[in-house]
Structures are given as C-alpha cells and as structure tokens.
Amino acid sequence: MSYVRFNDQHDAGRLSQFRERLAAEVRAQTGEEFPIFQDRNDIAWGQNWQARIDEALDAVSLLLVIVTPSLFRSAPCRAEVARFLEREEKLGRQDLILPVYYITAREMDDPQLCEGDDMARMLATRQHADWRELRFEPLTSPAVGKATEQLALRMADTFWRPQAIAAARPARRAETAGAATESTEPTGDTAGGTTRTEPPTHVVDPYHRGDFVTVGAAIAKAQPGDRILVRPGLYEESLVVDKPLEILGDGPLEDIEIRADQASALMFQAGIGRVTNLTLRQTGSVQAFAVKIVQGRLELEGCDISSQSLAAVAIRDGADPRLRRNRIHGSRQAGVFVFDGGLGTLEDNKITGNALAAVEIKAAGNPTLRRNQIHHNRQSGVFVHDGGLGTLEDNEITGNGHAGMRITADGIPTVRNNRINGNGYQAVWIDGGGGGVFEGNDLTGNKRGAWDIDEDCEPNVTRSRNQE
C-alpha cells in the first residue's frame, strides 16, 4: 500500500485499519491469505518492497495507491510508482496499480495540472476507487463494507490468474548436492492447472545427522523460499534472517532452543518469512531483544519467547508481522514493544509475567491485538504512549499489577469487546493528552474501578456500551 504517513496519522490510523479490512475481505473472497504490505515512513518501502519483488516469490504483486495531495509532494511515493510501472512493463501487464482516491487533489482534478504531472496523468488513466465520500464514514458501516468488497473483488480478479502465474514461476532446482533435498511430487490436488511442490529443505541437527549443525549455517546456505527444519538441541547462536525462508522446529518445542547473549536470538529483516515451534531466549549479556523484527511480514507461530535484557519481541520501522499462538513471558522489560511506526497482528498469544507491560505501543506504533491472554504482568497490561495507536479486540487483560490499559502522551488506541478485569489499578487510566475509542468492553472487577481519566483528556475519549 503506497501512501503518506501523515494522512494515516491525521485520520487516527484509519488507513492502517482500511488496509487490514481490505486484506481480510480479499481473503474472504478467495479463501487464501492476502498480505498487504504497509510501511509507515512516507511509503518508502525500501528493502521491504525490494525483497518482495527482487526475490520473486510471487510472479505478480499489486500496488495500492492512496491518492491524496501529499502523495504528489512525496519523492519516495513517486519513486515507488515509477518502479512499479517498470514492474508492470516487464510482466506485460497494465492492471497492477490500483488507485484509491482518498482526499481531493488538484493534480487529479485540474486537467492542466494533471497533464503536466507524469504520475497524476498515469493515475487518472486507471480505473480508481473513489473513497472521498467514505473517508468519514465508520469502517463498519454498510456503505464502507460494500466499497471494500468491490475493491477486494477487483484485486482478486487481477491477482488470481493461476495459469499465468504458474507459467511465470518455473520450479527451482537445488544447485548444491548433499545440502538440500527437493521434491517435485504433487502434494495435493491441482488448482487451476497449478501444481504445488515442496520447497528445498535443509535439516539442522547438532548430532551431525542432518545437513548442518547450526541454524545460522543453514540460513547462509539456503536460497530464498527454502525451508529449514531444526531438530531438538541447544543452539547458542543469534539468527539473522535476511531472505524469505521457513524455519520450523522439528520436535517438542521445549527441546529446540535458540539461546543468544550477545545479540537478539532472532533478527528478521526480510520481506516475508515464517518461524514456528522454536524456543527463543535472550540471556541478557547485552542490551538486546529476544526477537527483533525491523521489516516485512514474519509469521511467528507457536514459539516460546523471553528476554533477560530488553523486551521479548520488538516490532519497528513499518514491519508488519503476524504473531500467533506464542507464549511471550518472563522478560525483564515489556513482552511486546511496538514503536517507530511498527505494525503487526497479534492473535491468540499468551503474554504473561513480564516485568513491565505485556504490550507497549509508542511513536506511531499501530498493531492489532485479537484474542490474546494478557495477564499477571507487573505493570499495565497494555501501555500506549507518545503517539502510539493500536486496535484491541476480544482480548483478556486480567490480573496485571497496574492498570489494565495505561494511555498517556497522546496515545490513541481503539479498544473493542475486551475483558479488562481484576487489575491492580483501574481498567483504563488516561492522562497526558491520551484518548481513544472504547466500545463494548467489560471493565468490571478492577481494584480502583473502571476509569481514571484526566479532565483534560475527556474530549479525546469516546465511550459506548462498556460494562462498568
């Protein structure tokens, strides 16, 4: 999604929420997960975008352009669109740039200005979705829902061309003998003429019964798109993932441990990847996170994560990972720290027993939290401050030492249908210019009541249907 960060901040994270709903709608229309990458720094996707394109994991990608006056004044935006035009030309396509007209821009509406601006002239020739009248409608309204459905159908029709994609993506064969195995046997029914194949797989085993004895060696040797299986053992190393890979623990979670004391146990800086079923420990000799995610979309699933130094998981710089079903616990600072424009979706995690907050959000961090168990952290369950955003839905925020949610210094989250009970202070404590939207939450049973809101913050707070 190509956009200017200011427009998202000005509309309290609305573009980020729009991206999330649109991705979900495409998934509903196709039955397949459809990631939409977003960078919160004036659209300069940088390595995020380049990794996604250059490593050619997909034969086709789309560029969703949010058209506002600021778009035409952003050099990174112009460069992004120009690069994608080159991508279209190479693929012989003219339908991979999808404009969403969000705020009226003179460059689009004035024929003379449009003619004199290469990007405006190109965007004007494309069929665009006009969202200007929908900008101030609730994202849950029927009109917005219908418009989202129509855009999702367009994207699905453009993207899902199985035969063309299969033709453009020839199977890659292993180039080194003995280092990897590859199967070209079909793993299931074909869909639209596309045959699924298993990726080349590297086995890591500390007993020398695989291809490598360290995970780092396997990462260095692997090609983009490969799979690494990690067998039980203690691996005292720091993993740096800078290419799209799957790294899967092959055995009981508690027996497969990556332990680092001089750096993060896992540093992720690729466009896309997956890590699952690993124990990830930072033991505290230096100031480091257990998992540091600085770009792209990492799927981090079913892991046990802790840090004796900084937070267990750090998400920053527009990275947009998916954390699902992890146990994030026992860290010396926060459980998850989202900052400097970090995004991410956290679903069904247990975030417990951390020395500070379970989740800390600041500096335009804007994650989405759903169905997480956030309990018995020493300070607040969720701490939003210094311009942090975030959307929380259906979480259990219970038994934390301070407030269930602490919001200050212009933090403005959206909080819906959560159970915020049994915390040491209030369910929600807001001061320092903080605010937010609170709808349908259960705020009962906290030691100091449901709310503590400074008088100056009352205008920043929207409340409805909460149980107090």
DRENVO-286829 format. One record per residue: residue in three letters; x, z, y of N, C-alpha, C in turn. Coordinates in pm, whole numbers, plus 50000, padded with zeros to 5 digits. Atoms other than C-alpha are relative to their C-alpha. Example, Ala and Ser with C-alpha at 12.3 -4.5 7.8 and 13.67 -1.06 7.14 Angstrom:
<atoms>
ALA500895000049881512305078049550500905000050120
SER499184999449881513675071449894499235007350109
</atoms>
This chain:
<atoms>
MET500855000049882500005000050000500895000050123
SER499215001649879501564988050325499215005450118
TYR500734993649892500575009950617500995007350090
VAL499174992249909501925030150910499625014749986
ARG500214985950028502325067150851499115006850104
PHE500764993449894500875077051189498494998649976
ASN501435002050019497475061951101499445009349894
ASP500454990750103497245083250788499965014350053
GLN499974986649942498275114850974498885001950101
HIS501024999149897495905107651262498615001849940
ASP501294998950067492995104351019500025010649890
ALA499944988350090493955136450831500124996049853
GLY499725003850139495235118950521498964990849939
ARG501095008250055492255095650486500534987849923
LEU499485011650070494365065450389500565003849863
SER499514995350130496035085650115498845002349904
GLN501184997950084492605095849985499374986649961
PHE500515013450029491445059550010500804993549887
ARG499165005650105494425048449801499665005849863
GLU500284993450127493635073949534498654995749943
ARG501335004250048489945064749514500004985449956
LEU499955014150036490725027749505500694998249865
ALA499315000950130493215032049219499085004549887
ALA500934995150103490605052149027498894989949974
GLU501065009850018487955025549088500504987849922
VAL499455011050079490234997948958500105004149853
ARG499924995250139490825019248650498625000149936
ALA501364999950054487055023448608499544985849965
GLN500435013850022486584985648632500764993349886
THR499165006950097489404976748391500295008249874
GLY499654991550113489875006748162501475002849988
GLU498564997750004493595007448244500445006750130
GLU499504993349880495525029748482500644989750092
PHE499545009749901496365010948802500695007450114
PRO499334992649894499045027549016500104992150129
ILE499795005849868499065020249389501095008350068
PHE498894992749941502415029949537499805001650149
GLN500164996949859502475046149879501245007450048
ASP498904992949937505375056250099499525004950135
ARG500534994149877504655079750390500954998550118
ASN499085002049890507505067550608499904985850053
ASP500185012949933506185037850806500164988249907
ILE500095010750098505735016550494501334995449944
ALA498735004550053509465012750430500145005049857
TRP499964995650140509125014850054501455000849950
GLY498594999550037512855007850024500184998549851
GLN499695001350141514105014249676498765001349913
ASN501234999050079510625024049554499484986149970
TRP500585013350015509344989049617500984990749931
GLN499035009150057512564970749532500165002249852
ALA499864997450143512874988149197498824994349924
ARG501215004950066509304979249111500044984849984
ILE499975014550004509854942349194501244994949927
ASP498765005750050513534936349113500175001949850
GLU499834997650142513404952048770498944993349917
ALA500955009150064510404930148688499285006249881
LEU500814994050105508454954748479498624993749997
ASP501275007049993505354936348595500254985950049
ALA499865013749953505034898948633499354998150136
VAL500745001549874502644903548924499775013850060
SER500394988249925502244930249190499214995550121
LEU500825002949883499854931949483500495008250119
LEU499714992549878500454942149843498695001950076
LEU501214996349927497514960250002500415003750142
VAL499544998149862498004957950380498895006450083
ILE500964993149914496194983150604500264995350143
VAL499795006749872495744963850928499535009050114
THR500264992149880495954984451249500924994650110
PRO499055004249896497614978451589501445004149971
SER498644995350028500584999151473500724991349900
LEU499385008650101501184975451182500864989350066
PHE499315011149936502254947751423501195004750083
ARG498894994549923504684970951603501045006749910
SER499104993650096506464982351289500894989449936
ALA499065009550062509594962951193500055001449848
PRO500034999050146509584977550839498774993549938
CYS501205006450053505994965650791500184984949996
ARG499805014549995506894930650899500974995549890
ALA499055003550105509874930150666499365000749862
GLU500684998450128507704942450380499114988049970
VAL500895011450021505124915050426500814987349978
ALA499175012050017507854888550460500594999549860
ARG499454999950136509474899550133498934996649899
PHE501055002550097506134898449958499534985450004
LEU500295014349992505424863350088500994992149914
GLU499015006450087508674853149917499645002149854
ARG500404997050137507424870249602498854990849956
GLU501115009150030504194850149615500524985949972
GLU499505013750015506124817749657500704998249866
LYS499305000950128508314824849355499044999449883
LEU500994999650108505244831749142498994988750009
GLY500985010749983503314801949276498605005250024
ARG501304993849973500514824449399499795000950151
GLN500344997949860498694828249732498905010550014
ASP501094990350000496394857349649500495014249976
LEU499444986950032498724887249618500145009150120
ILE500024991649880498434900249976498545001950039
LEU501414996749977495104917950034499885008650125
PRO500124992049879494424928850394498725008450001
VAL501154991349972492124958250470500015002650150
TYR500064998849854491094956550837499435013850033
TYR500344985949987491064993250935499735004350145
ILE500204997349856491424995451318500184986750074
THR499965012849928490734966351554501364997950067
ALA498705003649943493974948951655499864986950076
ARG500105012149919494294923351932500674988149931
GLU499285010850068496734903351721499114992849899
MET500925006250095493894896751475498834993050070
ASP501245004949939491034890251719500204990350116
ASP499735009049889492664871852007500694987549944
PRO499435012150061493254835551896501404996650049
GLN498695003549945496234830852129501075009349945
LEU499034990550055497984862752018500204997749850
CYS499925002350144497194855351653500884988049969
GLU499235012250024498664820451674501485002250025
GLY498604997649966501864833951827500695010449915
ASP499434989550085502434860651559499914995449854
ASP499995005550136503504848351215499235008849902
MET500684991250094502254879251030498505000250025
ALA501435000049968498924880151214499354987049955
ARG500565012950039498404843051153499804999349848
MET500145000150146499044847350780498875009149956
LEU501054990650041496794878150751498624994650033
ALA501315005449961493994860250936499514989349904
THR500415010450095494014832650674499535005849867
ARG500364993750127493474857450391498595006050010
GLN501304993250004490084870050286500255015050007
HIS499724985849984490144905750415498745008449980
ALA501104990250009488014936650355499915007150134
ASP500184994049868486604949050687499505014349985
TRP500344985850013486644987150685499875006750137
ARG500044993749868486424992551062498755008550020
GLU501234992349985482805003951047499925011749902
LEU500024989450101483555025850744501035010950027
ARG498884990949977486525043950895499565014550016
PHE500444986449975484485074450999498905004549905
GLU500964996050101482135075050701500695008749895
PRO499404992350110482725101250430500384990849885
LEU499575008250112484675086550142499055001049881
THR500984998450108481915099449915498674993250029
SER501285006249963479175080050097499754987549915
PRO500315012050079477355051949910500614987450061
ALA499455012149938478505025950166501494998649971
VAL498565000550028482165035050122500224997649850
GLY499875002150145481715036849744499804985449961
LYS500265014150031480265001849734501144991250049
ALA498885007949947483024987849956501255001849914
THR498864997550088485635004449735499854992349870
GLU500255007550123484024989049427500304985150020
GLN499795014349975484084954249583501494996750012
LEU498565002349988487764957249677500695001549865
ALA499424998050132488614970649332499764988049909
LEU500305011950081486874940949167500894988350040
ARG499105010549955488884917149383501415002049945
MET498654997150049492114934549285500094997749850
ALA499995002050145491184934448917499994985249965
ASP500065014350027490304897548925501334993250030
THR498725005849962493604889849096501105003949902
PHE498874994550076495814911648879499924997049851
TRP500115001350145494424908548528499844985449959
ARG499975013650051495434874148411500915000249878
PRO499124996850113496724882148062500894988549955
GLN499205010850053497864847647953501134996550096
ALA498965003249903499754840548276501075010750002
ILE499034989149998501384874648271500884999549877
ALA499215000750122502444870947908501024988850007
ALA499095011249991503984837147982501175003050093
ALA498954997149902505934851148277500905011349958
ARG499244988350043507284881048082500504998049857
PRO499495002050135509364869147783500555013049944
ALA499484988050065510364895547531501505000850018
ARG498574997949985513824910147599500565005649870
ARG499414995550125516084914747302501205008950027
ALA498854991049984518684941647254501294992049999
GLU498765007549987522124929547357501185007149936
THR498904992750060524254956547200499625004749862
ALA500304996150137524404962146828500275014749982
GLY499804986150036524004997246698499575009850105
ALA500374990749895522995012047034498515001550014
ALA501454999449983519295004647015499344991749892
THR500795007950092516604991346788498814994750074
GLU501145006249934513804968246884499094994349895
SER500995005650090510604959246708499194989650073
THR500885010149941508724927146779498714998949920
GLU501254999850076505944935946537498865004150092
PRO501154995649920502494938146700499645014449966
THR500374986150021501424974246749498505002150005
GLY501454998749992497734967046781499394986450018
ASP500695012549978495134940746843500484993450128
THR499665007049879495994913847093498835000150093
ALA501055000349898494074913347420500264988250090
GLY499855011649915493584880247594501244992049967
GLY498845007750039496434864947396501315007350020
THR498774992449975498954892247488500335008549878
THR499554992250114500974907447201500855011550049
ARG499234988349958502254942647252501195001849906
THR498804997350079505794950447135500555013550037
GLU499364987249973507684982947104501254997650084
PRO498795001749919510434987647365501245003449919
PRO498764995550063514084990547261500125015250013
THR500004985450005514615026947160501405005249969
HIS498714993450020517725048847184499725014449954
VAL500214986650054517945081146981501185008850039
VAL498984990149963519805111547114499925011649903
ASP499974989250100520875137246855501345007150011
PRO498724992849985523505164646908500815000849872
TYR499304999650128524395163046537500564986249961
HIS499425013450022525595126746572499214992049897
ARG500825007550094522675113546370499134989750072
GLY500725010049924521435090446644500964990350066
ASP499155009549927522825065246891500925006950099
PHE499234992849899524085091047143499885015049973
VAL500074985550014524865128247155499605006850131
THR500494994749873523945132947524498934990750056
VAL501075008049940520885121647714500564991350113
GLY499405007749892522995110748010500654987249952
ALA499395012150054524925086347792498944989649963
ALA501085009350034521665071447667499424993550125
ILE500535005649875520385067348023500954989450056
ALA499035009549946523605050048128499974986849924
LYS499975012150083523405025247839498674992550002
ALA501335006150012519645018847849499774989650109
GLN500455010049906518134988548018498625004050054
PRO501334996849948515054990948244498904996749900
GLY501095001750094511964995448030500275005649862
ASP499684994550131513785011247734499405013849981
ARG500494986750038512705042847552501155008149943
ILE498994990850052514915073047480499295011449929
LEU500544988950079513975097547204501055011049993
VAL499064988749997515585131947239499615009749889
ARG500274990850111515815152546921500365014350039
PRO499754986049965515975190846918501485003150021
GLY498644995949968519065206447072500065005450141
LEU499734995449865520515222847380500934990150066
TYR499235010249929521755196447624500385005750136
GLU499544994049875523845212047900500514988750090
GLU499695011449916523745183448146498904998350104
SER500975003349897521975170448454499634985249986
LEU500455013750022519875138948409499674993550134
VAL500335008049882519745112648684499364987049949
VAL500745011850045517075086348616499854990650119
ASP500005009549889517655056248843499534986249957
LYS500575012450048515905029448641498725003449923
PRO501244997050072512455026748476500275002449852
LEU499774996150138512685045048144498905009349952
GLU500764989350065510645065747899500995009349932
ILE499164990050067512375097947792499065009949933
LEU501004992550076510435115347516500685010149910
GLY499524990150094511195147847339499424997549862
ASP500425003450137511045141846964500145012449912
GLY499964987650075510265175846817499285010950077
PRO500664989149928508975210346920500555001650142
LEU499604998949859509025214747298501065010650021
GLU499094988949973510815248247288501394997649941
ASP498705002750063513655233147080500774988750067
ILE499345011349933514515204647319500215003950146
GLU499764994149868516165219447628501104992450075
ILE499025005349906517915202647920500335011350096
ARG499634988549919519855230048098501134995950095
ALA499005003749899521775224848423500255011750093
ASP499724989449903523565249048651500724994750124
GLN499305005549886525475225948889499184989750078
ALA500865010049935522585202948986498605001849942
SER501354999950059518925196048907500094995949853
ALA500055004250140518105193448540499544985549989
LEU500485013849999516245161148620499884995450145
MET500155006749870516675139048929499384986349972
PHE500675012850024514205110048937500034991850128
GLN499895008649884514945081149175499844985449959
ALA500335013550042513415050449014498594996750046
GLY501335004049958510285030349085498905005649913
ILE501014995350094508445041848774500715005549878
GLY499394994450120509145061848460499115010549938
ARG500784989850072507885087348208500955009649931
VAL499244989550067509335120348087499005009649939
THR500984991550064507475141247833500655008749891
ASN499654991050110507905170747594501455004750005
LEU498674994249985511155184847735499905013650066
THR499814987549926512175219747841501094997450102
LEU499095003249891513875216148180500325012850076
ARG499594987349942515875245548314501114997850103
GLN498924999149904517925250748630500415014750003
THR499604986250024520015281848577500605007050121
GLY499774992749877520945289248938501405001450051
SER498644998849946524685284748986500144993650136
VAL500015006449868523995261649283498574999350048
GLN501345001649945521045255849514499434986649954
ALA500555012350056519015230649317498625002749942
PHE501304999450065515565223349180500174997149851
ALA499975004150140514805220348811499714985149989
VAL500365014249997513115186548874499894995850145
LYS500035005249863513705166749193499564985349993
ILE500585013450004511565135649249500044994550142
VAL499785004849864512615115049551499434986250024
GLN500655012849978510855081849496499184996249877
GLY500685006350112508495061849279498945008649935
ARG501054993350076505955072549022500545004149865
LEU499604993950127507225095248750498785006149934
GLU500994992850079504795105648478500745011249927
LEU499344988250056505935140848390498935007849925
GLU501104994950082503855153648100500505009649893
GLY499784991150113503845183047863501365006549997
CYS498684993949993507115198247983499915014850038
ASP499854986149960508225234348031501115000550104
ILE499085001949887509935237448371500185013350073
SER499744988049922511625266348551501354998750070
SER498765000449923514395272548805500365014150044
GLN499484987449949516545302548885500664998350135
SER499455002649868517525286849217498884996850097
LEU501085004149911515035266949425498714998349921
ALA501285002150068511535255349330500224993049866
ALA499915006750129510865243148979499914984950015
VAL500205014449979509625208949096499964997350149
ALA500025004449860510335192049431499584985450005
ILE500505013649982508465160849545500154996750148
ARG499755002749859509575143949867500114985050025
ASP499665013549956510115111750065499054989249945
GLY500975010050044506915093949963499894998349851
ALA500155000850145507405098949590498575003649961
ASP501414998350039504055097749409499885001949849
PRO500014998050145504455112649060498655004749948
ARG501144994150070501855123448805500545011249912
LEU499624988450080502355158648666498785004649923
ARG501154996750082500055165848375500415009349885
ARG499884991150116499805194548127501395006149986
ASN498714993250003503135210348222499825015050019
ARG499934985749971503995247348224501155001950100
ILE499044998849891505745254648555500035014750040
HIS500084985349998506765290948568501365006250029
GLY498814991649995509255318448638501084995450094
SER498985005149910511005301648929500275009950113
ARG499604990449898512865320349200499374996950135
GLN500755003349879511015301849475498624994949958
ALA501335005150034507845280549453500014993349862
GLY500115007850123506545264449138500174985250029
VAL499925014149957505975230249302500094999850151
PHE499765001149856507265221549650499854985350040
VAL500275013749957505835190249817500244999350150
PHE499625000049860507375180950151500544986450041
ASP499455012449944508685153350379499254987749950
GLY500815011550037505785130150300499834998049851
GLY500225001350143505775136649927498524999549966
LEU501395001350045502585128049740499895006149861
GLY500104995350138501705132249374498625004649962
THR501234994750058498805141249149500385010049892
LEU499734989450097498965174148958498715003349929
GLU501224998150077496415177448679500275008349875
ASP500014992250124495855203948410501335006949971
ASN498764992550018499145222248469499745014950006
LYS500004985549984499765259548431501195003550089
ILE498954996949903501705271548737499925015050025
THR500174985650007502365308448698501345007350009
GLY498854991250005504805336948754501164995850087
ASN498925004049911506805321149036500175010350112
ALA499714989349904508485343249298499324997850134
LEU500715002949876506885325749596498634994349963
ALA501305005950032503745304249600500104991249875
ALA500025009550112502685284049299500264985950051
VAL499845013349940502415252849518500205001850149
GLU499734999949856503955249149865499974985750051
ILE500175013449942503005219350084500345000750148
LYS499635000049860504625211450419500444986050043
ALA499385012149943505845183650652499384987249945
ALA500765011950041503145157650575499964998149849
GLY500265000750144503215165150203498514998849976
ASN501435002750019499905153150064499674997749853
PRO500325001750142499445159249691498525002149972
THR501334997150052496225160449493500145009149879
LEU499954990450109495675190449263498625000849936
ARG501274999350072492965189748995500165008249872
ARG500154992750127492065214348718501275007549959
ASN498824992150032495305233948741499665014849991
GLN500104985450006495605270548644501155005750082
ILE499014995049904497395287048937499805015150007
HIS500294985650009497715324048865501285008449991
HIS498984989550010499875355148892501364995650054
ASN498785002249923502425341449135500145011450100
ARG499794987849923503985368449351499454999050142
GLN500585001549867502845354049683498704992249988
SER501295006950003499995329949754499954989949886
GLY500165010550100498555305949503500454986650056
VAL499635012549934498835276449743500325003150146
PHE499524997549864500775277350072500154986650071
VAL499995012649927500115249050321500405003050144
HIS499514996749865502065248750648500784988450058
ASP499185009949930503975228350907499514985749977
GLY500555013550010501625198550897499744995249860
GLY500335004050137501015198850523498534996449986
LEU501375004350028497885182450385499665004249858
GLY500314997150139496665180650026498515000449972
THR501374999250048493435178049828499995008249872
LEU500104991250117492475205549581498584999449946
GLU501315001250062489595200649337500015006449862
ASP500254994450134488415221749042501195007749943
ASN498904991750048491475244249023499565014649985
GLU500184985650011491545280748914501205006750068
ILE498954993549921493535300649173499715014949995
THR500414986350031493465336249045501215009249985
GLY499034989550030495425368649037501334998750070
ASN498735001349928498095358749290500215012050093
GLY499694987749929499875386149485499495000250143
HIS500505000649863498845374449834498684992450000
ALA501265007449992496025351049940499944989149892
GLY500145011550088494615325249708500554987550065
MET499445010849920495325299749981500445005450135
ARG499454996149871497555306150283500274987350079
ILE499915012349922497285279850559500415003850142
THR499514996849868499275280750881500774988150056
ALA499145010049935501275259951132499504985849978
ASP500605013350002498885230251143499824994249859
GLY500375004850132498335227950769498514997049996
ILE501415003950004495045209950697499674994149862
PRO500375005350131494105206850327498494997749989
THR501395001650038490815196050173499815007149866
VAL500104990750113489555221749921498564999849950
ARG501365001650050486535214649700499875005249856
ASN500424996250135484945231549398501085007349922
ASN498994991950065487795255449324499475014249976
ARG500314985950024487565290749181501205008050048
ILE498924992549936489655313149406499605014749994
ASN500514986650031489165348049265501155009549967
GLY499114989550049490955381049209501395000050059
ASN498685000249938493825375449451500235012750084
GLY499664987449936495655403749628499585001050145
TYR500495000149863494635393549980498654992950001
GLN501255007549993491775370750088500074987749907
ALA500015012950068490675339649905500724989750086
VAL499415009849908491635319250215500425007250128
TRP499464993949878493845330850503500554988850087
ILE499645011149911494205307150801500405005550137
ASP499564996649865496215312151119500974989350048
GLY498955008749951498815294751336499604985450017
GLY500445013849981496715263751409499584992949874
GLY500435006150125495785257951048498524996949999
GLY501415003550015492455244250931499774994049863
GLY500295006450127490875223850657498524998649975
VAL501385001950045487695213850478499835007949871
PHE500244991350115486255239050227498554998249957
GLU501365003250046483255228350021499835004349854
GLY500414997150137481625243049712500955008649920
ASN499044991550070484325268549629499405013749967
ASP500334986350034483835301949453501115008950054
LEU499004991749931485635327149679499765014949979
THR500384986150024484355359449526501125007849933
GLY499174991050078486225389549395501445001550045
ASN498644998049948489335389349614500095013450074
LYS499894986249952490685423149733499625001550147
ARG500304998949858490275415750105498914990350045
GLY501145008349965487265393450090500274985149988
ALA499915014550016486665356150112500894993550105
TRP499355007249891488095346850454500775009450092
ASP499354994249883490605356950719500444988150085
ILE499755011849918490515330150990500205004550144
ASP499784996849859492085334851333498964992950086
GLU501035005749912489635328651614500394986250051
ASP499545012949948491755300151749499924988949895
CYS500025010050107491585282751411498594996049959
GLU501375002850043487795283651368499594985450025
PRO500415014049979487305249051530500644990249902
ASN499305008950093489715234351273499465000849858
VAL500464997250136487755246950973498574995149981
THR501345004350041484765230150807499655007049870
ARG500404992350119482865251950556498584996449960
SER501365002450048479845244050341499915003349852
ARG500364997650140478295255750013501025008449923
ASN499064991250069481015281449937499295012949958
GLN500544987250048480135312249732500955011050044
GLU499134989749942481445342749917499655014049950
</atoms>
